[in-house]
Amino acid sequence: MQIAGISSLVTFIVVGYVCGVACLENRLHLIYRLSNTIHVFTADMSSEVLVITVEGMRFPLDIVACPDERQLYVADSGNGPAEESVWRVSAANPSQYVKWLSIPTSGVQTLSVRSPNLLLTSPKSLRLYSTIDGELQRIIQLPDYVKYMYHAVETKRDTFVVGHRGVALSELNTGVSRLSDICVQYLVSFTVIVHGQ
């Protein structure tokens, strides 16, 4: 494994709990916990250029950008499981937004997008939706030994790479697996070492 060093690291201080960042068209889009706004910055973070208010959004969790469609998607847990949703916001016209998808108690955690699909990660399953019509394409259940899923992405080969806690030998270990409809293949497994036990 090759590890690249960072030649320049610039930190910008933002006020609030940033829970999601997406990049689209040379702009960074930040969402904050318990806020109904999307803050848009220049790519170098030198200035804030726009604040998009999404009326009705209550508890954003994650944001992704789809460059092909010029859309932002924001996962919102609302006031609880019955109100989980995904908002779609136009990057071309930010005043155009819609509560695009209502999610039936899935416990959505994170999003990823590979046009024309939007992937929702919940603690124990993946839900793949079409960005064209919002239709649920499929639900992928994880093996029983997976105790919690952190994040997932869809690959060009119609498989999914998933970061999770719980592997076949231990529920404390974390791993990265590639999922398809027929098998799970471990890519990496990490061991948790608990000191003093």
Residue pairs with C-beta under 8 A, 6 or more apart in sequence:
10 45
12 45
14 30
14 39
16 32
16 33
16 35
17 32
17 33
17 34
18 30
18 31
18 32
19 31
19 32
19 33
19 60
19 61
19 62
20 30
20 31
20 60
20 61
20 62
20 63
20 74
21 28
21 29
21 30
21 31
21 63
22 28
22 29
22 63
22 64
22 65
22 72
23 29
23 43
23 65
24 65
24 66
24 67
24 70
24 72
24 91
25 67
25 70
25 91
26 42
26 43
27 40
27 41
27 42
27 43
27 49
27 91
28 40
28 41
28 42
28 43
28 45
29 38
29 39
29 40
29 41
29 63
29 65
29 72
30 38
30 39
30 40
30 41
30 63
31 37
31 38
31 39
31 60
31 62
31 63
31 74
32 39
32 60
33 59
33 60
34 58
34 59
35 60
36 53
36 54
36 55
36 56
36 57
36 58
36 60
37 51
37 52
37 53
37 54
38 51
38 52
38 54
38 63
38 72
38 74
38 89
38 94
39 48
39 50
39 51
39 52
40 48
40 49
40 50
40 51
40 52
40 94
41 47
41 48
41 49
42 49
50 94
52 89
52 94
52 97
54 74
54 87
54 89
54 97
56 87
56 99
57 74
57 76
57 87
58 76
58 77
58 78
58 79
58 83
59 76
59 77
59 78
59 79
60 74
60 75
60 76
61 75
61 76
61 77
61 108
61 109
61 110
62 74
62 75
62 109
62 110
62 111
63 72
63 73
63 74
63 75
63 111
64 72
64 73
64 111
64 112
64 113
64 118
65 71
65 72
65 73
65 91
65 113
66 72
66 73
66 113
66 115
66 118
66 131
67 115
68 115
68 116
69 115
69 131
70 90
70 91
70 92
71 88
71 89
71 90
71 91
71 131
72 88
72 89
72 90
72 91
73 86
73 87
73 88
73 89
73 100
73 111
73 113
73 118
73 131
74 86
74 87
74 89
74 111
75 84
75 85
75 86
75 108
75 109
75 110
75 111
75 120
76 83
76 84
76 85
76 86
76 87
77 83
77 84
77 108
78 84
78 85
81 105
81 107
82 105
84 102
84 103
84 105
84 106
84 107
84 108
85 99
85 100
85 101
85 102
85 103
86 99
86 100
86 101
86 103
86 108
86 111
86 118
86 120
86 129
87 97
87 98
87 99
87 100
88 97
88 98
88 100
88 101
89 96
89 97
90 96
90 97
100 134
101 129
101 134
103 120
103 127
106 120
106 122
106 125
106 127
107 122
107 123
108 120
108 121
108 122
109 121
109 122
109 123
109 149
109 150
109 151
110 120
110 121
110 150
110 151
110 152
111 118
111 119
111 120
111 121
112 118
112 119
112 121
112 151
112 152
112 153
112 154
113 119
113 131
114 153
114 154
114 155
114 156
115 131
116 130
116 131
116 132
117 128
117 129
117 130
117 131
117 137
117 154
118 128
118 129
118 130
118 131
119 126
119 127
119 128
119 129
119 152
119 153
119 154
119 160
120 126
120 127
120 128
120 129
121 149
121 150
121 151
121 152
121 162
122 149
123 148
123 149
124 141
124 142
124 146
124 148
124 149
125 139
125 140
125 141
125 142
125 149
126 139
126 140
126 142
126 149
126 152
126 160
126 162
126 179
127 136
127 138
127 139
127 140
128 136
128 137
128 138
128 139
128 140
128 154
129 135
129 136
129 137
130 137
140 160
140 179
140 181
142 149
142 162
142 164
142 179
143 168
143 184
145 166
145 167
145 168
145 171
146 162
146 164
146 165
146 166
146 167
147 164
147 165
147 166
147 171
148 164
148 165
148 166
149 162
149 163
149 164
150 163
150 164
150 165
150 174
151 162
151 163
152 160
152 161
152 162
152 163
153 160
153 161
154 160
155 161
155 178
158 180
159 178
159 179
159 180
160 178
160 179
160 180
161 176
161 177
161 178
161 179
161 187
162 176
162 177
162 178
162 179
163 174
163 175
163 176
164 174
164 175
164 176
164 177
165 171
165 172
165 173
165 174
166 172
166 173
166 174
166 175
167 173
167 174
167 175
167 186
167 189
170 191
172 192
172 194
173 189
173 190
173 191
173 192
174 189
174 190
174 192
175 186
175 187
175 188
175 189
175 190
176 186
176 187
176 188
176 189
177 184
177 185
177 186
177 187
178 184
178 185
178 187
